[in-house]
């Protein structure tokens, strides 16, 4: 019985505002050697996509909170990737944004995602 090997590559970079950020990539040994996995956890991808969709629709966090039945400060912390939001609340946010959870958890290939350390 073989054991799969994996490792995390973490490096620190400076953000636009000069704050240090930790950029992670997860690597796992597969049939074709080591394959790189997504850089950010689904929580951060969800946060980025919620903020993007909300801004595209020109609505405030307060309006999103009212539509979803959540508190404004909770919505704010979700958008910053600070909350490990439940699936039920993800559905409420998606419904309020007139989209699907699948859209909100799908990483955008056109942009690199960083995780604050």
Secondary structure, 3 states (H helix, E strand, C coil): CCCCCEEEEEEEEECCCCCEEEEEEEEEEECCEEEECCCCCHHHHHHHHHHHHHHHCCCCHHHHHHHHCCCHHHHHHHHCCCCCCCHHHHHHHHHHCCCCHHHHHCCCCCCCCCECC
